[in-house]
């Protein structure tokens, strides 16, 4: 199929630089779980709340980071989670589009060792080729090129470090899957680069968000009910973990962990928590989201029927009580490094 738009007259939406608060949303509500406990135990609790349909051969997709990346999810937390809850799970990744320490399988495997991802199997899914997954109802893609080995798994856990992103505005579950499962040489190129362009990053703003989201939709559709989403709101630089040690220093406070079986609700709740932070906290992450028009990720997921942007927030620290965004942020303290 290639990277050409399947609807040649289609124009990406606008408004990806505008935040729509909860009061202006319509439609059904999903359940989103929240814990302030940023630890291995908190991660396990968040996962267990949404793992009811996860079985068989399980892929755990996280951003394993560039060498010595300071902001990735601590591998000790992931190890504890997998040993107790996903003992036969496999961490999955794909090679990068950009040249660096993860653009070939050989270099990628070495980077994984440096960053401590040695306690369970790791599958570079495009190491031996690619596969095509249907998107369905896409404006750009009929199908997406993903790492071939993705098709070997029965269930999928998106274990995401929520943070900013230099092009996407923010990186939540949508970005972790949409970019992270597309293979390094074809799928990622279709998302980022206009055919024939000399600039590998010439697609940006709303069009990038829409392409990324269509890629994600192919994976979400493939796994159906056997997929869940856990977003860790810790060490939230405005830059992605692909920046490694070059990431902009963190100034945002740590918030907690969000989980859901609804990808849109999970990412929307994280964005809402950032926007609900009291005024004394920096606006860096909000500015990054809006300046890159990254909020289009959310509205496009809703348009594609991928989930709900309205949700009930359930406190895992307080017996499953429903809480507000402000109550979730009660114990947030400024970043101390």
N, C-alpha and C positions, 0 to 999 in steps of 0.2 A: 504494500500500500504506500509506503514511504511517508515523507513528512509534509506533503501538501495538504492544505485544508480540504476536507471533504465537502465543505460548503463554501465555494470560492467567493461568494458575495457576503459572507458573514463578517461582521465587524465586532471585535471584542467590546464588552460593556465598558462603561465608565463608572466612576464612583468608588474605586478601590482605595481611595485615600480618605474615605469618609466612614467614621465609626457609627454604627447603628446600635444604640443601647437596647437593653431587654424590653423596655416599655413599648418600643415600636414594632415588635416582631409578632407574627401571627403563625398559627398552625399548631400541630401537636407538640407535646412535651416528651422528652426522653429523660432517663435517669442518669445522673452524673454523680459519681462518688468522689469524696474529697477527704484527704488526711493531711494534717500539718506535720506528720511524722516523717521527716526526711531521713530515713535510715533503711537498712535492709528489711527490718520488720514492717515499716510503713509501706515499702514497695510490695512486700508479700501481701499485706492486707488489701492494698489497692487492686492488685492483680486478682486475688481470690474473689473479690466482689463481682468480677466480670468474666470469670473463666469457665462458666458452666458448660459452654458448648465446645471447649477446647479439648481435643482428644487426638489419638492417632499420632502420626509423625508431625511434630510441631516445629514451625519456623519462628524464631524470635528475631525480629528485625530491629536493630538499634544502630545508631551512628557510633561506630567504634573509634572514630577520630583519627586525625593526623598524629604523627609521633609526638608523644609527651603532651598531648592536648590537655590543658588544665581544667576544662569545664565539662568533660564527658561524664555520663552517669558512672559512679564508682564501680569498678569491675567486681569488687567484693560484694556489693549489694546484689548485682546480677548473679554472681556465683551462688549466693545464699538462696536467691529466688529459684534458680534452676535446680539446685540440689534438692530442695524440699517440694517444689510445686511442678517443675517441668524436668524431671530427671533424665528423660530421653530427648530433650529439646536440642535444637541446633541453632546457633547464632548464624544469621544469613546477612550477606552484604553483596554488593556488586562493585565492580571496578569504577573508578572515576573517569569522567570525560576530560577533565583538565589534567595536565601533566604534573605529576607530583609523586608522593610516596605510596600512592594506591592506584595508579593508572594501569598497572599490570598485575597479574595474579601473583607473580613472584615478589614484587615489592610490597603488595598488599599484605601478603602473609607475614612478611618480616615486620611490617608496621603493627600488625595484630599482636605479635609477640612482644614488641616494645611496650605496647599499651596494656599488657596483662591479660589479653583474651586467650588464655591457654588452658582454661579449666574445663572446657567442653568442646565438642566439635564446632568448627566454623566452616561454613560453606560459601565460597565466592561463587555466586549462582551463575555468573556468566563466564566462568573460567573455561567451560567447554562448549559454549555456544549460546544461542538465544532461542526464545519461543515467542509466539504471538498470542496475546490475549485480547478478546473482543472488548471494545469500550462500550458500545451501545449508546445511541443518542448523542454522540459527540459532534461538536462543530468543527473540530480539527482532525480527529483520528477515528477511523473505524476500528483500529486495533493498535496495540502498543507492543513494542519489542522489549521483552524482559529477559532476565537471566533464565536460561533453560531449566535450571534445577528448581526454580520456584514451583514447577508442576509436580515435584516429588513429594510435596508436603500436603497433609490433610487439614491442618489448622495453622493459624497465623496470629502471632502476638506482636502488635506494633508497640515497642517499648521505646518511647521517644523522649529525648532531652528537649524540652520546650525552650526556645531561645529566639533571638533575632536572626536575620539572614540578609546578606549584602544585596541579594537580588529579590528574594521572595518576601522580604519584610519581616516575616517570622517563619520559624520552622517548627511545626507541630506534627501530628500524625499524618496529615495530608502530604506534607513535604517529605517526611521520612519514607513514606510508601511511594509517592508519585515519582520522586527523583531517585529514591534509594533502591527501588526494584527494577527500574528501567536499566537496561544494560549500558555499559560504559561507552560503547562506540556508536550505537545506532539510536536506541531509545532516548538517551540523554541528549543526543544531537538533535533529534526531532523536536524536543521540548525547547531547547535553548537557541537554535541557530536557524535562520532563514536559509533555505536551499540556495547554494551558490555564493553565500556571503563569506567574506574573509574574516568577519568578526564572529567568533564562536559564541559570544554572549549578546547578540544583537536583538534578541527577543526579550522584552522586559515588561514591566507594569502589568496591566490587566491581561494582555495576551499570554504572558508567561504564567500567570496564575491559572488561567483557564487550561492551558496545555498541561501543566503539572497536575491539575485536578482531574482531567480526563485520564491521564496515565494512572493516577491513583484509583480511579473508578474501575479500571480494568482488573486490578488486583482485588479490590473490595468485592466486586461482582463475582470473581472467580471463587472466593472462599465462602461467600454467602453468610450464614450464621456462625461459621467457624472462624471468627476473627474478633479480636477485641483490642482496645486501645488504652494505653497507660502513658500519661504525659507527666514528666518530672520537671517541676518548676524550680530549678536550683541552678546557681551559677549562670544566670541568664544574661550573657553578653549580647550585644546587638549583632554580633557576628556568629556565624555557624561554627560547628566543631571542625569543619573543613579548614578553618583558618589556623587551627592548631595553636602553637605558642604565640602566633601573631594576632590572635583575637583581641579586639578592643577590651580593655579592662572592665570587669563587672562593676556596675554601680547600683543595679536593681537589687532589692531585697529578695531573699529566698521566700517562697510562698508555700509550697507543699506538693502533693501528688494528686492528680486527677485521673479518673478511669471511667470508661463507659463502653458499652457495646455499640454506641452511635458515634461515628467518627466526627461528624459535624458538631455534635453536642460537646464532645471532648475538647476539640480545638476552640470552639466558641467560648466555653467556660474559661479556658486559660486566657484568652484575649480579654474576656470580661473582667477577670480577676486583675489583670494588668491595669485596665482602665479604671477599676474601682479602688486602686491604691490611693491612700490619702495624699493630699496635695504636697506634703513635705518630701515625698519621694520623687526621684528624677523622672523626667518624661522621655528618656532616651529610647526606650523600647517602643513607646507609642509613636514617637517621631519616626523611628525606623519602619514600623508597619505602614504608616501613612505615606511617607515619602516614596516608598517603593510600590505603593498601591496594593499592598499585600492583603488588605482586607477583602479583596475580590475572591480570595480563596474560599471564604466563608459563604458569600452570597452565591457563588457558582456551585458549591457543593449542594446548597439548597435547591437551586434550579435543576440540577441533575438528579435530584431525588435521592441523595446519598445520606440524608439524615435530617434532624430537626435542629433549628437554632434556638428553640425554647427548651428548657430543661428544669428538672427539680434537682437541687444540689443537696446531697445526703452526706452528713458528717460521720465518717467512720470512727472518729474519736469520741463520739457522744451517743452511742447506742442507736445509730441510724436515724438521728433527728434531722429533719429538714432545716436547712440554714440559708441565710442570705449571703450575698457576696461580702458584705461588710462584716458579718459574723465570721466568715471564713478567714478574713484578714485581721481579726482581732489581735492575734499574737505575732504579727509580722514585725520584724525589727530591721533597722537599716543594715545594709551590707557592711561587713567588717573585714572582708578579705579572708 
